Structure formats: structure tokens, C-alpha cells
Amino acid sequence: MEKERIKNFAIDILGCGCDNSVFARIDHRKNFYLPSGITLTSRVLIGDRLLIYIVDEEDISSGDLRAIFLDGLQERDSLNYNRLRVVILTDNIINCENRFRRIYEDFDFKDEKTHLHIVERTLWN
């Protein structure tokens, strides 16, 4: 049932418009260690196309956001995945948006296939 939960999260929460067949293959790794030294809550790969990095707000600093995206873009591009979505889990959407959205908007390396999502922690757990 974990695959169904991940599929629903990708579609209902992140707005993924992937074809249903893409969800036949879901790779979910918890406590995933990035090359930059940051540990994600989860790394999800859907159909070898959609790469999702999930991290808890309490586990990162504002400065870590750049490293997370750079690691994700390197993985996405080197393995020819289609999209990168970084999800920050929080109990306070407004504070988290204020803390991270402006930083993300200033990144000059993001593209139209790179997304930041700020999500209530309870929607993932």
C-alpha cells in the first residue's frame, strides 16, 4: 500500500500529471544521504522519470536548500529523469514559505522542470 500512498501524494499534493503507467515502478528510500552531506527524509523515484526529494524543515538550514537542489539536478540530469521536485515538510506553511521560497526564487540554475513544494508534514507521514 505504500506505492498507492506515494502515488496519491504525487498526484494530489504535488500536482503530478504523469500517465498512470509511470506509477508501476516506484523506488522509495528513507533517510537518503546526498553527496553534499545532507540526509533527506525520503528519496522517491517514480517510473524513472520523476525524482522527488523530501526533507523536513527541522533538518535543514536555509543554506542547505541550494545544495539539495544542486544534488537533485545533478542526479536528474545525469540519469535523464524528467523532473525534480523538492518537498519541504513543515508544521507551519507560512513561516516555511517565508524562509525558503525567496531563496529558491533567486536560484539561477533552476528550470521549468524544477519545483519546490512546501507541504504540511502530516500529508507525507
FIKOLZA-1660 file (N, C-alpha, C; in steps of 0.1 Angstrom, whole numbers, plus 5000, padded with zeros to 4 digits):
% residues 125
   i   px   py   pz ch aa at
   1 5008 4988 5000  A  M  N
   1 5000 5000 5000  A  M CA
   1 5008 5013 5000  A  M  C
   2 5021 5011 5003  A  E  N
   2 5030 5023 5003  A  E CA
   2 5030 5029 4989  A  E  C
   3 5031 5021 4979  A  K  N
   3 5031 5027 4965  A  K CA
   3 5019 5035 4962  A  K  C
   4 5007 5030 4967  A  E  N
   4 4995 5038 4964  A  E CA
   4 4995 5051 4972  A  E  C
   5 5001 5051 4984  A  R  N
   5 5002 5063 4992  A  R CA
   5 5011 5073 4985  A  R  C
   6 5022 5068 4979  A  I  N
   6 5032 5077 4972  A  I CA
   6 5025 5082 4959  A  I  C
   7 5018 5074 4952  A  K  N
   7 5011 5078 4940  A  K CA
   7 5001 5089 4943  A  K  C
   8 4993 5087 4954  A  N  N
   8 4983 5098 4958  A  N CA
   8 4990 5111 4962  A  N  C
   9 5001 5110 4969  A  F  N
   9 5009 5122 4973  A  F CA
   9 5014 5129 4961  A  F  C
  10 5019 5122 4951  A  A  N
  10 5025 5128 4939  A  A CA
  10 5014 5135 4931  A  A  C
  11 5002 5129 4930  A  I  N
  11 4991 5134 4922  A  I CA
  11 4984 5145 4929  A  I  C
  12 4979 5141 4941  A  D  N
  12 4970 5150 4948  A  D CA
  12 4977 5162 4955  A  D  C
  13 4989 5160 4960  A  I  N
  13 4996 5171 4968  A  I CA
  13 5006 5178 4959  A  I  C
  14 5014 5171 4951  A  L  N
  14 5024 5178 4942  A  L CA
  14 5018 5181 4928  A  L  C
  15 5007 5176 4925  A  G  N
  15 5001 5180 4912  A  G CA
  15 5007 5173 4900  A  G  C
  16 5013 5161 4902  A  C  N
  16 5019 5154 4891  A  C CA
  16 5008 5150 4881  A  C  C
  17 5011 5152 4868  A  G  N
  17 5002 5149 4858  A  G CA
  17 5007 5137 4850  A  G  C
  18 5015 5129 4856  A  C  N
  18 5021 5117 4849  A  C CA
  18 5011 5107 4845  A  C  C
  19 5013 5100 4834  A  D  N
  19 5005 5089 4830  A  D CA
  19 5005 5079 4840  A  D  C
  20 4993 5072 4842  A  N  N
  20 4992 5062 4852  A  N CA
  20 5002 5051 4851  A  N  C
  21 5007 5047 4839  A  S  N
  21 5017 5037 4837  A  S CA
  21 5030 5040 4844  A  S  C
  22 5033 5053 4846  A  V  N
  22 5045 5057 4852  A  V CA
  22 5046 5052 4867  A  V  C
  23 5035 5050 4873  A  F  N
  23 5034 5046 4887  A  F CA
  23 5036 5031 4889  A  F  C
  24 5038 5024 4879  A  A  N
  24 5041 5010 4880  A  A CA
  24 5054 5007 4887  A  A  C
  25 5063 5016 4886  A  R  N
  25 5077 5015 4892  A  R CA
  25 5079 5027 4902  A  R  C
  26 5079 5024 4914  A  I  N
  26 5082 5034 4924  A  I CA
  26 5093 5029 4933  A  I  C
  27 5104 5037 4934  A  D  N
  27 5115 5034 4943  A  D CA
  27 5115 5044 4954  A  D  C
  28 5114 5039 4967  A  H  N
  28 5113 5048 4978  A  H CA
  28 5125 5044 4988  A  H  C
  29 5133 5054 4991  A  R  N
  29 5144 5052 5000  A  R CA
  29 5143 5062 5011  A  R  C
  30 5143 5057 5023  A  K  N
  30 5142 5066 5035  A  K CA
  30 5156 5069 5040  A  K  C
  31 5157 5081 5047  A  N  N
  31 5170 5086 5052  A  N CA
  31 5181 5085 5041  A  N  C
  32 5178 5091 5030  A  F  N
  32 5187 5091 5019  A  F CA
  32 5198 5101 5020  A  F  C
  33 5211 5097 5019  A  Y  N
  33 5222 5106 5021  A  Y CA
  33 5227 5112 5007  A  Y  C
  34 5227 5125 5007  A  L  N
  34 5231 5132 4994  A  L CA
  34 5246 5134 4994  A  L  C
  35 5252 5136 4982  A  P  N
  35 5266 5138 4981  A  P CA
  35 5271 5151 4989  A  P  C
  36 5262 5160 4991  A  S  N
  36 5265 5172 4999  A  S CA
  36 5266 5170 5014  A  S  C
  37 5262 5158 5018  A  G  N
  37 5262 5155 5032  A  G CA
  37 5249 5157 5039  A  G  C
  38 5239 5161 5032  A  I  N
  38 5225 5163 5038  A  I CA
  38 5218 5150 5037  A  I  C
  39 5210 5147 5047  A  T  N
  39 5202 5135 5047  A  T CA
  39 5187 5139 5045  A  T  C
  40 5182 5133 5034  A  L  N
  40 5167 5135 5031  A  L CA
  40 5159 5126 5040  A  L  C
  41 5147 5130 5043  A  T  N
  41 5137 5121 5049  A  T CA
  41 5134 5110 5040  A  T  C
  42 5132 5113 5027  A  S  N
  42 5129 5103 5017  A  S CA
  42 5134 5108 5003  A  S  C
  43 5138 5098 4995  A  R  N
  43 5140 5100 4981  A  R CA
  43 5131 5091 4973  A  R  C
  44 5123 5096 4964  A  V  N
  44 5113 5088 4957  A  V CA
  44 5116 5090 4942  A  V  C
  45 5116 5079 4935  A  L  N
  45 5118 5079 4920  A  L CA
  45 5106 5072 4915  A  L  C
  46 5098 5079 4907  A  I  N
  46 5086 5073 4901  A  I CA
  46 5088 5071 4886  A  I  C
  47 5088 5059 4882  A  G  N
  47 5088 5055 4868  A  G CA
  47 5101 5059 4861  A  G  C
  48 5112 5060 4868  A  D  N
  48 5125 5065 4862  A  D CA
  48 5123 5079 4855  A  D  C
  49 5113 5087 4859  A  R  N
  49 5110 5100 4853  A  R CA
  49 5110 5111 4863  A  R  C
  50 5103 5109 4874  A  L  N
  50 5100 5119 4884  A  L CA
  50 5108 5116 4897  A  L  C
  51 5118 5125 4900  A  L  N
  51 5126 5124 4911  A  L CA
  51 5121 5134 4922  A  L  C
  52 5118 5129 4934  A  I  N
  52 5113 5137 4945  A  I CA
  52 5122 5135 4957  A  I  C
  53 5127 5147 4961  A  Y  N
  53 5135 5147 4974  A  Y CA
  53 5126 5153 4984  A  Y  C
  54 5125 5146 4996  A  I  N
  54 5116 5151 5007  A  I CA
  54 5125 5153 5019  A  I  C
  55 5124 5165 5025  A  V  N
  55 5132 5168 5037  A  V CA
  55 5123 5175 5047  A  V  C
  56 5126 5173 5059  A  D  N
  56 5119 5180 5070  A  D CA
  56 5125 5194 5072  A  D  C
  57 5117 5204 5074  A  E  N
  57 5122 5217 5076  A  E CA
  57 5132 5218 5088  A  E  C
  58 5129 5210 5098  A  E  N
  58 5137 5210 5110  A  E CA
  58 5151 5204 5108  A  E  C
  59 5153 5197 5097  A  D  N
  59 5166 5190 5094  A  D CA
  59 5175 5198 5085  A  D  C
  60 5170 5210 5080  A  I  N
  60 5179 5217 5071  A  I CA
  60 5179 5232 5075  A  I  C
  61 5190 5239 5070  A  S  N
  61 5191 5253 5072  A  S CA
  61 5187 5260 5059  A  S  C
  62 5185 5272 5059  A  S  N
  62 5183 5280 5047  A  S CA
  62 5194 5278 5036  A  S  C
  63 5206 5277 5041  A  G  N
  63 5217 5275 5033  A  G CA
  63 5218 5261 5026  A  G  C
  64 5211 5251 5032  A  D  N
  64 5212 5238 5027  A  D CA
  64 5203 5236 5014  A  D  C
  65 5194 5245 5012  A  L  N
  65 5185 5244 5001  A  L CA
  65 5192 5244 4988  A  L  C
  66 5202 5252 4986  A  R  N
  66 5210 5253 4974  A  R CA
  66 5216 5239 4971  A  R  C
  67 5223 5233 4981  A  A  N
  67 5229 5220 4980  A  A CA
  67 5220 5209 4976  A  A  C
  68 5208 5209 4982  A  I  N
  68 5198 5199 4979  A  I CA
  68 5194 5200 4964  A  I  C
  69 5191 5212 4960  A  F  N
  69 5187 5214 4946  A  F CA
  69 5199 5210 4936  A  F  C
  70 5211 5214 4939  A  L  N
  70 5222 5211 4931  A  L CA
  70 5224 5196 4930  A  L  C
  71 5224 5189 4942  A  D  N
  71 5225 5174 4942  A  D CA
  71 5213 5168 4933  A  D  C
  72 5201 5173 4935  A  G  N
  72 5190 5168 4928  A  G CA
  72 5191 5170 4913  A  G  C
  73 5195 5182 4909  A  L  N
  73 5197 5185 4894  A  L CA
  73 5208 5176 4888  A  L  C
  74 5218 5174 4896  A  Q  N
  74 5229 5165 4891  A  Q CA
  74 5224 5151 4889  A  Q  C
  75 5216 5146 4898  A  E  N
  75 5211 5133 4897  A  E CA
  75 5201 5132 4885  A  E  C
  76 5192 5142 4885  A  R  N
  76 5181 5142 4875  A  R CA
  76 5187 5142 4861  A  R  C
  77 5197 5151 4859  A  D  N
  77 5203 5153 4845  A  D CA
  77 5212 5142 4841  A  D  C
  78 5220 5137 4851  A  S  N
  78 5229 5126 4847  A  S CA
  78 5222 5113 4844  A  S  C
  79 5210 5111 4850  A  L  N
  79 5203 5098 4848  A  L CA
  79 5191 5100 4838  A  L  C
  80 5190 5112 4833  A  N  N
  80 5179 5116 4823  A  N CA
  80 5165 5114 4829  A  N  C
  81 5163 5118 4841  A  Y  N
  81 5150 5119 4846  A  Y CA
  81 5143 5131 4841  A  Y  C
  82 5130 5132 4842  A  N  N
  82 5123 5143 4836  A  N CA
  82 5121 5155 4845  A  N  C
  83 5118 5153 4858  A  R  N
  83 5116 5164 4867  A  R CA
  83 5122 5161 4881  A  R  C
  84 5125 5173 4887  A  L  N
  84 5129 5172 4901  A  L CA
  84 5119 5181 4910  A  L  C
  85 5114 5174 4920  A  R  N
  85 5106 5181 4929  A  R CA
  85 5112 5180 4943  A  R  C
  86 5115 5191 4950  A  V  N
  86 5120 5191 4963  A  V CA
  86 5108 5195 4972  A  V  C
  87 5105 5187 4982  A  V  N
  87 5094 5189 4991  A  V CA
  87 5100 5191 5005  A  V  C
  88 5096 5202 5011  A  I  N
  88 5099 5206 5025  A  I CA
  88 5087 5203 5033  A  I  C
  89 5088 5195 5043  A  L  N
  89 5077 5192 5052  A  L CA
  89 5078 5201 5064  A  L  C
  90 5066 5206 5068  A  T  N
  90 5066 5216 5079  A  T CA
  90 5053 5215 5087  A  T  C
  91 5052 5221 5098  A  D  N
  91 5040 5223 5106  A  D CA
  91 5035 5237 5104  A  D  C
  92 5043 5246 5098  A  N  N
  92 5039 5260 5096  A  N CA
  92 5042 5265 5082  A  N  C
  93 5032 5263 5073  A  I  N
  93 5034 5266 5059  A  I CA
  93 5039 5281 5057  A  I  C
  94 5033 5290 5063  A  I  N
  94 5036 5304 5061  A  I CA
  94 5051 5307 5065  A  I  C
  95 5055 5303 5077  A  N  N
  95 5069 5305 5081  A  N CA
  95 5079 5298 5072  A  N  C
  96 5076 5286 5068  A  C  N
  96 5085 5279 5059  A  C CA
  96 5085 5285 5045  A  C  C
  97 5074 5290 5040  A  E  N
  97 5074 5297 5027  A  E CA
  97 5083 5309 5028  A  E  C
  98 5081 5317 5039  A  N  N
  98 5089 5329 5041  A  N CA
  98 5104 5326 5042  A  N  C
  99 5107 5315 5048  A  R  N
  99 5121 5311 5050  A  R CA
  99 5128 5305 5037  A  R  C
 100 5121 5298 5029  A  F  N
 100 5127 5291 5018  A  F CA
 100 5123 5296 5004  A  F  C
 101 5111 5301 5002  A  R  N
 101 5107 5304 4988  A  R CA
 101 5115 5315 4982  A  R  C
 102 5119 5325 4989  A  R  N
 102 5127 5336 4983  A  R CA
 102 5141 5331 4979  A  R  C
 103 5146 5322 4987  A  I  N
 103 5159 5316 4984  A  I CA
 103 5158 5309 4971  A  I  C
 104 5148 5300 4970  A  Y  N
 104 5146 5292 4958  A  Y CA
 104 5144 5301 4946  A  Y  C
 105 5136 5312 4947  A  E  N
 105 5133 5320 4936  A  E CA
 105 5146 5327 4930  A  E  C
 106 5156 5329 4939  A  D  N
 106 5168 5335 4935  A  D CA
 106 5178 5326 4928  A  D  C
 107 5175 5313 4928  A  F  N
 107 5184 5303 4921  A  F CA
 107 5185 5306 4906  A  F  C
 108 5196 5307 4901  A  D  N
 108 5198 5310 4886  A  D CA
 108 5199 5297 4879  A  D  C
 109 5200 5286 4885  A  F  N
 109 5202 5273 4879  A  F CA
 109 5189 5264 4877  A  F  C
 110 5178 5269 4883  A  K  N
 110 5166 5261 4882  A  K CA
 110 5160 5263 4868  A  K  C
 111 5151 5254 4864  A  D  N
 111 5145 5254 4851  A  D CA
 111 5130 5251 4853  A  D  C
 112 5123 5250 4842  A  E  N
 112 5109 5247 4843  A  E CA
 112 5105 5233 4847  A  E  C
 113 5115 5224 4849  A  K  N
 113 5113 5211 4853  A  K CA
 113 5118 5209 4868  A  K  C
 114 5120 5220 4874  A  T  N
 114 5125 5220 4888  A  T CA
 114 5114 5227 4897  A  T  C
 115 5110 5221 4908  A  H  N
 115 5099 5226 4916  A  H CA
 115 5102 5225 4931  A  H  C
 116 5098 5235 4938  A  L  N
 116 5099 5235 4953  A  L CA
 116 5084 5234 4958  A  L  C
 117 5082 5225 4967  A  H  N
 117 5069 5224 4974  A  H CA
 117 5070 5225 4989  A  H  C
 118 5062 5233 4995  A  I  N
 118 5062 5234 5009  A  I CA
 118 5049 5227 5014  A  I  C
 119 5050 5216 5022  A  V  N
 119 5038 5207 5024  A  V CA
 119 5037 5205 5039  A  V  C
 120 5025 5204 5044  A  E  N
 120 5022 5201 5058  A  E CA
 120 5028 5187 5060  A  E  C
 121 5035 5186 5071  A  R  N
 121 5042 5173 5075  A  R CA
 121 5032 5162 5075  A  R  C
 122 5020 5164 5080  A  T  N
 122 5010 5153 5081  A  T CA
 122 5006 5147 5068  A  T  C
 123 5008 5154 5057  A  L  N
 123 5004 5149 5044  A  L CA
 123 5013 5138 5039  A  L  C
 124 5025 5138 5044  A  W  N
 124 5035 5128 5040  A  W CA
 124 5035 5116 5050  A  W  C
 125 5035 5119 5063  A  N  N
 125 5037 5109 5073  A  N CA
 125 5025 5100 5074  A  N  C
% end
